[in-house]
Amino acid sequence: MPAAESLRGVVVPVDGSPESARAVPIGLALARRLDVPLSVLTVVRDIRRDAPDRIDELDATLGPLPYGIERRVVQASAIGRTIAEEAGDAIACMATTAELFDDHGLKGSIAELVISAATSPVLVVGPACAEALDVDRIMVAVDPSHDQAALINWAARLAYQLGVELDLVHVDVGDGAALGPKVRRLHLGSDEHVAQRLIAEGDGAMLAVGSHARAGLDRLVQGSVAGTVFRIARQPVLVVGPHAA
């Protein structure tokens, strides 16, 4: 893969909460494995009023960060645009509690905004994720009803840089989907959830999924497959949103 196509950085947006701070060690480990810079963006509602307190909260939660990590404060209303501008060929890494609101959005003030606006992938750190990043392959959940080019391309780029295997799979739910020769068909047990089948098959793998809605996570979470994946995955989940091409 040409160097120009490599991921060139890791961006971690945090909002001062201990939950969001869980993404920082994962982001740091990923940046070290990729040998790229890490930036931590502290998100505040009002940059003039809240910035000092949020920085103090983050320092108290994380302790001192390693030398060379860029830290900036950004306003919540601009986080989607900021991530899109900052990330470029970088990957955003963020934590979420993966709890559903009534409108099917994921709990977490910045999750939907980031995924819906990002032009590069977002690595979602769910509540069941191990503290250490230990990935031996990237498993792409293929949905033949949508264009999968961007999802497979981004997953392949990350797998190449991490030096791990790329595995394309599709869970057979009786849809009779036509699959390419490189896609493995996984058969679903009678009492098995799609998300559980993916996680069981992907033991030790990072799962990659696509979000097709311009509203961000609405399409992804409806039907509960991705929401369940976020809740139970032991490794971060790679999400390729609607603007990541």
N, C-alpha and C positions, 0 to 999 in steps of 0.2 A: 504494500500500500504506500503511495507516495507520501512524503512527510507533510506536504501541504494539506492532506486530508486528515491529519492527526488531530485529536483533541488537544487543545493547547492550554487548558487551565481548568480549575475547579472553583466554583463560586458557591458559598454557603450562606443563604439568607437565614437570619435568626431574629426572633422578636423579643428576646430577653427572658423567655420562659425556659425552665429546665427541659421541657419536652423538645423545644426547638434546638436547644444546645446539644442534644444527642446526635445531631447530624455532624457536628464539628469533628469529632475523632474519626468518623467514617470518611468525611471529606479530606481530612489530613492524610489518612492512610491511602486513599485513592490518589491524591496528588503525589505522594511519595512513590507509589507504584508506577504512575505514569510519568514521573519526573517532570512535573509541570507546576506553575505557581498556584497558590491557594489564596482566595480573597474571602473575607467574612464580612457580610453586609448586615448591619444591625438595623432592623426596620422599626420605625417609630411613627406614631400618628401625627405628631406635630414636631418637626425637626428642631424648632427653636426652644420649645418647652420641655420636650421629653428626652432629647439626646443625652445629656449628662447622666440622668438617672438610669437610662437603659444601658449605657456603657458600663456604669458601676455594677448593675445587676449581672451583666454578662461576665465581667471580670470575676465577680463573686462565684458565679456558677462554674466557670471553666478554669479559673486560675490563670496564671501567665501562659500565653500562647508562644509557640516556638518563634524564634527570630526570623524575620523575613516574610511573615504573613501580613498581607495588606488588610487593613480594617477601615471600613467606612460606615457612615450613618446615612440611611436613605429614608425618604418619606413613604409611608404605606400606600398612599394614593398613587405613587409613581413606581411601585415595585415591579409591576408587570413590564412596563416599558424599560425600567432600569435593567432588569435581568436580560431582556431581549438585547439591549445595547451592550451590556457588560459581557454577556456570555459569548456571543459570536460562536467561535468554535470551541468554547469551553462547555463543561457540563455543570449544571446546577445540582446541588445535593442538599436536600431538606428533609426534616422530620415531620411526621404527622401522627396524631393519635388514631387516625383512621376510624373515627366515629361519624355516623351519618347524621346530618341535619335533616329536617323535614323536606328540604328542597333537593336532597340527594347530594349535597356538597359534602366534602370531607371537612371535619372539624380541624381548625387550624387557620389562623387569620390570613395566611399568605399562600396556602397550597393551591387553591384554584386559580388565583391571579397569576402565579408563576407558570403553571403548566399551560394555561390557556394562551399566554403571551410568548413563551420561550421559543426561540428559533433553533434551539439545540436541546438535547435530552435533559430530563430531570431524573435524578436518582432519589427515590422516595424511601426514607428510613422509617419503617413502621414500628409499632410498639413491641413486637416480638423479636425484632432484629438483635442479633448478637452484637456485643460491643466491638468486636474485632471484625474487620473485613477479610473474609476467607472464601474467596471465589475460585472455583476450579473450572467453570465453564459458564457461558451465557446461553440461556434457553429462551428462545423467541416463541411466544404464543401467537401462532399464525391464525388470522381471521380471513379466510378466502373471500368474504363478502366485501372487503375493503382493500384499497391499494396498500400493499405492505412494503413498498419500495423503501420509503424513508425509515420505517422501523427496522427492517433488515439491514439497511446500509449503516445506520448509527450503531446498531448492536455489533455489526461486523467490525466497525472501526474501533470500538471499545475492546472487543475481544482480541483484536490484532495487537493493540497496544499493551494489553494486560498479559498477552501470551497464553490465552486460554482458548478452549474449543468453543465453536459456535454450533448450537443445536436447535434446529427448527422443528417445532411440534404443533400438532392440532388435536384438540380434544374432540372426539367423535360423539356428538350428541344426537346422531340420527339425521343430520342435515344433508347427507350425501355429498359433501363438499368434494370438489375435484382438487387434488393436491399435486404439487410438483414432486419430482423424484427425490428431492432432498428433504422433504417434509415427512416426519414420522407421525403416524396416526396413533393417538392414544385412545383406548376404549374405556368408556366410563362405566363403572360398576352401578348396579341398580340402586344402591343406597349411598352413592358417592357424589359429592359436590364437585363441580368443575374446578373450582379453586383448590380443593383438597387434592384432586388428581394431579394438577399442575405442580403443587408443592411437593407431593410425594415423589413424583417423577423427577423433580428437579433438586433432589437432595444435594446440598452443597453448591447449587447453581444460583446465579443471579437471573431472575426472571425478567424478560423484556416484554412490555405490552404497549399497545397503541391507544391513544385517546383521539377520537375522530371528531368530537364536537367542538365547535368554535366557542362554546360556552365553557370550555375547560373540562371539568371532570364529570359533567352531567351524563354524557353518553357512556363514559367509562364506568361510572359507579352504578348506574341503573342496571338492574339485574343482579347486583351484589357480587359479581365475580371478582372484579378488581378490588372492590372494597374489602372482600374477604381475604384476597391475596395480601393486601397491605396489612391486614390485622395479624395474619398467621405466618408470613414469610420470615425465615430466619436470616435471610440476606436482603439487602436493599433491592428494590424493584426499579428497573429502568423504564421510564415512561416517555414515550415520544408523542408530543402533542400535535395539534393541528397545524401549527406554523413551523414545525421542524421539518425541513425538506432536505 
